[in-house]
Amino acid sequence: MKQYNYTVLIHGQLSTNKFRYPNEKREVICSTTLIQGNGVNIIVDPGWRDEPLLEQLKLHGLSPEQIDIVYVTHMHADHYRSIRLFPQAKKLGYRKEIDNWRNKISEADRDILENLEPVDKEIYEDITIVETPGHTLEHTSVLFQHQGKQVLVAADAVLVIEYFEHREVHVISEDQELARQTIDKVRALADIIIPGHDAPFENWFKDNKQRS
C-alpha cells in the first residue's frame, strides 16, 4: 500500500454550528486538502475562495500549474468553484455524482461539471473513492494511507467534529437518515478524519479509543 503525506490547506467552517457558535452566522468555508507523494500533487475539494487557496499554495512552495489532479467529492458550489484555478490539472469527479447533477447544476457552473472526468474507484494509486451518501445522494470521500494510518478526507459526510460525535447531519442533506448511517460507516473506517468544514481529528470511535 503506497503512503502519502497530506496538508489541510484550508480549515473550513460552517455558517452555523449549534455546538460551537449557536448565535452566530459565519462565512461558509470548505476544507481543502493537499495530498502529496509518489510523484503527484492532488487537491481534494478546492473550495470557492480563490485568494486564500492561492496564498496557501504559495506558502507550501506550489503554483497552480504544479497540481496534477483535482478531485471534487460532491457537487455543492462551496467545494468546487475554485477548480477553475487549475486549468492544467486533471479534474475528476465520481461518475454517479456527476450524473446525478446533470439536470440540477446551475448554468454558471455547468462548465465545471462538464469538464470533470468521471471516475469510479481510485483517484490515483491506492487513493480510493469511498461512497459516503446522504449529504448528496452520491457523495464521496477519499481514503489513503499516511504513515500506516487510514486517513479519510470525509468532506460533508462529516461536517465538523461535534456533528461526528453527536451523529448530526446538515439540514440540507438530501437523505438525512442515510447521512447518519454514513457517519456510522466512517466511525469504523478511518484513523484520521478530515471533515468538510473543520480541522482534522483522530477517530476515537475506531477500536474504542478514548477521545483525546
C-alpha positions in Angstrom: 0.0 0.0 0.0 1.5 3.3 -1.1 1.9 6.0 1.6 1.1 9.7 1.1 1.6 12.9 3.0 -1.2 15.4 3.4 -1.7 19.1 4.4 -5.1 20.7 5.1 -4.5 23.9 3.2 -7.8 25.5 4.3 -9.5 24.6 7.5 -13.2 25.0 6.9 -16.1 26.2 8.9 -19.9 26.0 8.8 -22.1 29.1 8.5 -23.8 28.0 11.7 -22.7 25.5 14.3 -25.1 24.9 17.2 -22.4 23.4 19.4 -19.7 26.0 18.9 -21.3 29.3 17.9 -25.1 28.8 18.1 -25.9 32.5 17.9 -23.5 33.5 15.0 -23.6 33.2 11.3 -20.3 33.0 9.6 -18.9 32.6 6.1 -19.1 29.1 4.7 -15.6 27.7 4.2 -14.8 24.3 2.8 -11.8 22.4 4.0 -9.2 21.9 1.2 -6.7 19.0 1.4 -3.4 18.6 -0.5 -2.2 15.0 -0.9 1.4 14.5 -1.9 3.7 11.6 -2.7 4.6 9.1 -5.3 5.2 11.8 -7.8 1.9 13.5 -7.6 0.2 16.6 -6.1 -3.5 16.2 -5.6 -6.1 18.7 -4.3 -9.4 17.4 -2.8 -12.2 20.0 -2.8 -10.6 23.3 -3.9 -13.5 25.2 -2.3 -14.7 28.6 -3.6 -12.3 31.2 -2.2 -9.6 31.7 -4.8 -7.2 34.1 -3.0 -6.8 32.2 0.3 -6.1 29.0 -1.6 -3.5 30.6 -3.8 -1.9 32.1 -0.8 -1.7 28.7 0.9 -0.3 27.0 -2.2 2.4 29.7 -2.3 3.3 29.1 1.3 3.8 25.5 0.5 6.0 26.2 -2.5 3.4 25.3 -5.1 1.8 27.0 -8.0 -1.5 26.0 -9.6 0.4 24.6 -12.5 2.1 22.1 -10.2 -1.2 20.5 -9.2 -1.7 17.3 -11.1 -5.2 16.2 -10.1 -8.2 18.0 -8.5 -11.0 15.8 -7.2 -14.4 17.0 -6.2 -16.2 15.0 -3.6 -19.7 16.3 -4.4 -21.4 19.0 -6.4 -22.0 21.7 -3.9 -20.5 25.0 -5.0 -18.6 25.8 -1.8 -16.5 22.6 -2.6 -15.7 23.1 -6.2 -15.7 26.6 -7.7 -12.0 27.3 -7.3 -11.3 24.4 -9.6 -11.0 27.0 -12.3 -7.6 28.0 -10.8 -6.1 24.7 -12.2 -6.5 24.7 -16.0 -3.7 22.2 -16.4 -4.8 19.7 -13.8 -6.8 16.5 -14.4 -10.2 17.3 -13.0 -12.0 14.3 -11.5 -15.5 13.6 -10.0 -17.4 10.5 -9.0 -19.3 9.2 -12.0 -22.6 8.7 -10.2 -22.4 12.2 -8.6 -21.8 13.8 -12.0 -24.8 12.0 -13.5 -26.9 12.9 -10.5 -26.3 16.6 -11.0 -26.5 17.0 -14.8 -30.1 18.4 -14.5 -29.5 20.2 -11.3 -26.3 22.2 -11.7 -26.5 25.9 -12.1 -25.8 27.2 -15.6 -23.0 29.4 -14.1 -21.2 26.2 -13.0 -22.1 23.8 -15.9 -18.7 24.2 -17.4 -17.2 22.7 -14.2 -19.5 19.7 -14.3 -18.9 19.1 -18.0 -15.1 19.3 -17.5 -15.0 16.7 -14.8 -13.6 13.3 -15.9 -15.8 10.6 -14.3 -14.1 8.0 -12.1 -15.4 5.1 -10.1 -12.8 3.6 -7.7 -9.5 5.4 -7.5 -8.2 9.0 -7.9 -4.6 7.7 -8.1 -2.6 4.6 -7.0 -4.0 3.5 -3.6 -6.0 6.7 -3.2 -9.5 5.3 -3.2 -13.0 6.7 -3.6 -15.4 5.8 -0.7 -19.1 6.1 -1.2 -20.5 8.2 1.7 -24.0 9.1 0.6 -26.6 11.2 2.4 -25.4 14.8 2.2 -25.9 14.3 -1.5 -27.1 11.0 -2.8 -23.8 10.1 -4.5 -21.5 12.0 -2.1 -17.9 10.5 -1.8 -14.9 10.7 0.5 -11.3 9.9 -0.2 -9.2 7.3 1.6 -5.4 6.9 1.7 -2.6 5.8 4.0 -0.3 8.1 5.8 2.5 6.5 8.0 0.4 3.3 8.2 -2.8 5.1 9.3 -6.0 5.3 7.3 -6.8 9.0 6.5 -10.3 9.9 5.2 -11.0 13.2 3.5 -14.6 12.9 4.6 -15.9 16.2 3.0 -19.5 16.7 4.1 -20.0 13.1 5.2 -18.6 14.6 8.4 -19.2 18.3 8.7 -17.4 19.1 12.0 -16.1 17.2 15.0 -19.2 17.9 17.1 -21.5 16.6 14.4 -19.5 13.5 14.1 -19.6 12.9 17.9 -23.4 13.5 18.1 -24.3 11.9 14.8 -25.7 15.2 13.5 -26.1 16.0 9.8 -26.8 19.1 7.8 -30.4 20.2 7.4 -29.9 20.4 3.6 -28.8 16.7 3.3 -30.7 15.0 0.5 -31.3 12.0 2.8 -30.7 12.7 6.5 -31.1 9.1 7.7 -28.7 7.9 5.1 -26.2 10.6 6.1 -26.4 9.3 9.7 -25.7 5.8 8.5 -22.7 7.2 6.7 -21.3 8.6 9.9 -21.6 5.2 11.4 -19.6 3.8 8.5 -16.9 6.4 8.8 -16.6 5.7 12.6 -15.5 2.2 11.7 -13.3 3.1 8.8 -10.7 5.8 9.3 -8.0 6.6 11.9 -7.8 10.3 11.0 -10.8 12.2 9.6 -10.6 15.5 7.6 -14.1 16.9 7.9 -15.7 19.2 5.3 -15.8 22.3 7.5 -13.3 21.8 10.3 -9.8 20.8 11.3 -8.6 17.1 11.1 -9.1 14.9 14.1 -8.3 11.4 15.3 -11.3 9.0 15.2 -11.7 7.8 18.8 -14.7 5.6 17.8 -12.4 3.2 15.9 -11.1 0.4 18.1 -12.9 2.0 21.0 -10.2 4.6 21.8 -10.6 7.4 24.3 -11.2 10.8 22.8 -8.1 12.9 23.1 
